[in-house]
């Protein structure tokens, strides 16, 4: 089970989405624990060219980037549209 943290910069970006998009994003963030434990609820992939355990969640055109550390903490560090995030 992961403890989920959202960086202030990601929280600020989250506020710029429409209410319907925000609801989808928050729901996806809540499902991180299920996916990391073998569930298939989300489209999550590990980011290959970044050192450490960095992942992305794909929600249509929206991407959520997060990293996982040894203390079982998932830190959401960026949320944006596909063309703006990488």
Buried (B, 14 or more C-beta within 10 A) or exposed (E): EBEBEBBEEBEEBBEEBEEEBBEBBEEBBEBBBEBBEEEEEBEBEEBEEEEEEBBBBBBEEBBBBBBBEEEEEBBBBBBBEEEEBE
